[in-house]
Amino acid sequence: MHIKNDDTGSLKRKVERYKEILANTRAYRTVWKEELRDSIVNRLTELSEAAGLGAEIEVKSTVENLEAIVLSMGEAKSGIWENVNDDIKRHLIKHNGSLIYQQLFNGKIIVLINLPVIEGYGQPSPPKTVAIYRPEEVKEPFMLRHLEEFIKDLTNWEDFDDDEPAGQQKIGYNFNFLQEENEG
């Protein structure tokens, strides 16, 4: 069987796209190491200090090319404890939440929010994905918005109550009619 050149045009375009993506991954990893990681750490530090946030910033680098920058609100006694006996109380530790910038396998950067969690009390929420960026897309205005969203989420967690419906329940003829059509 002989393959004609015009039969492989689509395949060749896909192979070129694949090679381009692999080159992007290498380039993204280089940018992270040479400038972006330190730039993110510096900017988060500046913003945290300017706002009086009191956060800790740490670079987690146990796996090459999967590093993470963690802005953590730290840990504290939750104010809740388990009575072991009349004399001993075991405090439950509260992890106060974190904002994370982490490299993905392809060199892009994922931004995550971990909500607070009290050890031994309920299940921790899965991390909230804020966005995924190419390194050149991680700009200072985005970082400020990420911190604002992080603080808003922490505030909502701390101020939790059932005054607001979780799913913003809507009622009304049009809403219910459209919902029934979609289900049917």
KACORTA-V197718 format. One record per pair of residues at least 24 apart in sequence whose ideal C-beta (glycine too) atoms are under 10 Angstrom apart, sorted by sequence separation. I is the first residue (numbers start at 1). J is the second residue. D is the distance in whole Angstrom. If there is no record, write none. Layout:
i:I j:J d:D
i:I j:J d:D
This chain:
i:37 j:61 d:9
i:47 j:71 d:9
i:72 j:96 d:7
i:73 j:97 d:5
i:74 j:98 d:9
i:93 j:117 d:9
i:94 j:118 d:5
i:95 j:119 d:7
i:108 j:132 d:5
i:109 j:133 d:5
i:44 j:69 d:7
i:48 j:73 d:10
i:72 j:97 d:8
i:73 j:98 d:7
i:93 j:118 d:7
i:94 j:119 d:8
i:102 j:127 d:10
i:108 j:133 d:6
i:109 j:134 d:8
i:128 j:153 d:7
i:44 j:70 d:10
i:45 j:71 d:9
i:71 j:97 d:9
i:72 j:98 d:4
i:73 j:99 d:9
i:92 j:118 d:5
i:93 j:119 d:5
i:106 j:132 d:10
i:108 j:134 d:6
i:109 j:135 d:6
i:44 j:71 d:5
i:71 j:98 d:6
i:72 j:99 d:8
i:92 j:119 d:5
i:93 j:120 d:8
i:94 j:121 d:9
i:100 j:127 d:7
i:107 j:134 d:8
i:108 j:135 d:8
i:111 j:138 d:8
i:41 j:69 d:6
i:70 j:98 d:5
i:71 j:99 d:4
i:72 j:100 d:9
i:91 j:119 d:9
i:92 j:120 d:5
i:97 j:125 d:10
i:104 j:132 d:7
i:106 j:134 d:10
i:107 j:135 d:7
i:109 j:137 d:8
i:125 j:153 d:10
i:40 j:69 d:5
i:70 j:99 d:8
i:71 j:100 d:7
i:92 j:121 d:6
i:95 j:124 d:8
i:98 j:127 d:9
i:101 j:130 d:10
i:104 j:133 d:10
i:108 j:137 d:9
i:109 j:138 d:6
i:37 j:67 d:7
i:41 j:71 d:9
i:68 j:98 d:10
i:69 j:99 d:9
i:70 j:100 d:5
i:71 j:101 d:8
i:90 j:120 d:9
i:100 j:130 d:9
i:108 j:138 d:10
i:33 j:64 d:9
i:37 j:68 d:10
i:38 j:69 d:10
i:40 j:71 d:9
i:69 j:100 d:7
i:70 j:101 d:8
i:99 j:130 d:8
i:111 j:142 d:8
i:33 j:65 d:9
i:37 j:69 d:7
i:68 j:100 d:6
i:69 j:101 d:4
i:70 j:102 d:9
i:101 j:133 d:9
i:103 j:135 d:9
i:111 j:143 d:9
i:125 j:157 d:9
i:32 j:65 d:8
i:36 j:69 d:10
i:68 j:101 d:7
i:69 j:102 d:7
i:113 j:146 d:8
i:33 j:67 d:9
i:67 j:101 d:9
i:68 j:102 d:4
i:69 j:103 d:9
i:111 j:145 d:10
i:112 j:146 d:10
i:29 j:64 d:9
i:32 j:67 d:7
i:67 j:102 d:7
i:68 j:103 d:7
i:111 j:146 d:6
i:115 j:150 d:9
i:29 j:65 d:5
i:66 j:102 d:7
i:67 j:103 d:5
i:113 j:149 d:7
i:114 j:150 d:9
i:28 j:65 d:9
i:29 j:66 d:10
i:66 j:103 d:5
i:101 j:138 d:7
i:113 j:150 d:5
i:116 j:153 d:9
i:29 j:67 d:10
i:65 j:103 d:6
i:66 j:104 d:8
i:78 j:116 d:9
i:80 j:118 d:6
i:82 j:120 d:7
i:111 j:149 d:9
i:112 j:150 d:10
i:115 j:153 d:6
i:116 j:154 d:7
i:26 j:65 d:10
i:64 j:103 d:10
i:65 j:104 d:9
i:66 j:105 d:7
i:78 j:117 d:10
i:79 j:118 d:9
i:80 j:119 d:10
i:82 j:121 d:10
i:111 j:150 d:9
i:113 j:152 d:10
i:114 j:153 d:10
i:115 j:154 d:7
i:25 j:65 d:9
i:58 j:98 d:9
i:60 j:100 d:9
i:63 j:103 d:9
i:65 j:105 d:8
i:69 j:109 d:9
i:76 j:116 d:10
i:78 j:118 d:5
i:80 j:120 d:9
i:113 j:153 d:6
i:117 j:157 d:9
i:55 j:96 d:9
i:57 j:98 d:10
i:65 j:106 d:10
i:68 j:109 d:10
i:73 j:114 d:10
i:75 j:116 d:10
i:78 j:119 d:8
i:80 j:121 d:7
i:113 j:154 d:9
i:115 j:156 d:9
i:116 j:157 d:5
i:55 j:97 d:10
i:56 j:98 d:9
i:57 j:99 d:9
i:59 j:101 d:10
i:60 j:102 d:8
i:61 j:103 d:10
i:65 j:107 d:7
i:68 j:110 d:9
i:69 j:111 d:10
i:70 j:112 d:10
i:71 j:113 d:10
i:72 j:114 d:9
i:78 j:120 d:9
i:101 j:143 d:8
i:115 j:157 d:5
i:116 j:158 d:7
i:55 j:98 d:8
i:73 j:116 d:8
i:78 j:121 d:8
i:115 j:158 d:10
i:55 j:99 d:8
i:68 j:112 d:9
i:70 j:114 d:9
i:75 j:119 d:9
i:99 j:143 d:9
i:101 j:146 d:8
i:100 j:146 d:10
i:99 j:146 d:6
i:99 j:147 d:7
i:99 j:149 d:9
i:100 j:150 d:10
i:48 j:99 d:10
i:99 j:150 d:4
i:98 j:150 d:8
i:99 j:151 d:9
i:97 j:150 d:7
i:97 j:151 d:9
i:99 j:153 d:9
i:44 j:99 d:8
i:99 j:154 d:9
i:97 j:153 d:8
i:98 j:154 d:10
i:44 j:101 d:8
i:97 j:154 d:5
i:96 j:154 d:7
i:41 j:101 d:9
i:97 j:157 d:7
i:40 j:101 d:5
i:96 j:157 d:10
i:97 j:158 d:9
i:96 j:158 d:9
i:37 j:101 d:9
i:36 j:101 d:9
i:37 j:103 d:9
i:36 j:103 d:9
i:32 j:101 d:10
i:40 j:109 d:8
i:33 j:103 d:10
i:32 j:103 d:6
i:40 j:111 d:10
i:37 j:109 d:10
i:71 j:143 d:10
i:36 j:109 d:7
i:29 j:103 d:7
i:28 j:103 d:8
i:32 j:107 d:7
i:71 j:146 d:9
i:28 j:104 d:9
i:31 j:107 d:8
i:32 j:108 d:10
i:71 j:147 d:8
i:29 j:106 d:9
i:30 j:107 d:8
i:32 j:109 d:8
i:73 j:150 d:9
i:28 j:106 d:7
i:29 j:107 d:5
i:31 j:109 d:10
i:73 j:151 d:10
i:25 j:104 d:9
i:28 j:107 d:3
i:71 j:150 d:8
i:25 j:105 d:8
i:27 j:107 d:7
i:28 j:108 d:6
i:25 j:106 d:5
i:26 j:107 d:7
i:28 j:109 d:8
i:73 j:154 d:7
i:24 j:106 d:8
i:25 j:107 d:5
i:24 j:107 d:7
i:25 j:108 d:8
i:22 j:106 d:9
i:24 j:108 d:9
i:21 j:106 d:8
i:55 j:147 d:9
i:47 j:140 d:9
i:51 j:144 d:10
i:46 j:140 d:9
i:50 j:144 d:10
i:53 j:147 d:8
i:40 j:135 d:10
i:43 j:138 d:9
i:55 j:150 d:9
i:39 j:135 d:10
i:43 j:139 d:10
i:47 j:143 d:7
i:51 j:147 d:7
i:36 j:133 d:10
i:43 j:140 d:6
i:46 j:143 d:10
i:47 j:144 d:6
i:51 j:148 d:9
i:53 j:150 d:9
i:37 j:135 d:10
i:40 j:138 d:7
i:53 j:151 d:8
i:36 j:135 d:5
i:39 j:138 d:8
i:44 j:143 d:7
i:47 j:146 d:9
i:48 j:147 d:8
i:35 j:135 d:9
i:36 j:136 d:9
i:40 j:140 d:10
i:43 j:143 d:5
i:44 j:144 d:10
i:47 j:147 d:6
i:51 j:151 d:8
i:39 j:140 d:9
i:43 j:144 d:9
i:47 j:148 d:10
i:36 j:138 d:6
i:44 j:146 d:9
i:31 j:134 d:9
i:32 j:135 d:6
i:40 j:143 d:7
i:44 j:147 d:7
i:31 j:135 d:4
i:39 j:143 d:9
i:43 j:147 d:10
i:28 j:133 d:10
i:30 j:135 d:9
i:31 j:136 d:7
i:28 j:134 d:7
i:29 j:135 d:9
i:32 j:138 d:10
i:27 j:134 d:10
i:28 j:135 d:5
i:31 j:138 d:10
i:27 j:135 d:8
i:28 j:136 d:9
i:27 j:136 d:10
i:24 j:134 d:8
i:24 j:135 d:10
